[in-house]
């Protein structure tokens, strides 16, 4: 199994990404698996989403003020 739960976090800049990666490394479970994937805004906007046989509208690129 590659995924059980998926979480997304918007990070503004490489330094913020590196800081979060360091925190995750310190908190890794002894037995478990963690995948971390990084996307640029342009790559994120190219994600395709399908619900059943229908394609959903393209993902909106998150603004800097959006938190999720």
Secondary structure, DSSP 8 states (H G I E B T S, - for coil): ---S--------SHHHHHHHHHHHHHT--SS---------HHHHHT---EETTEE--------TT---
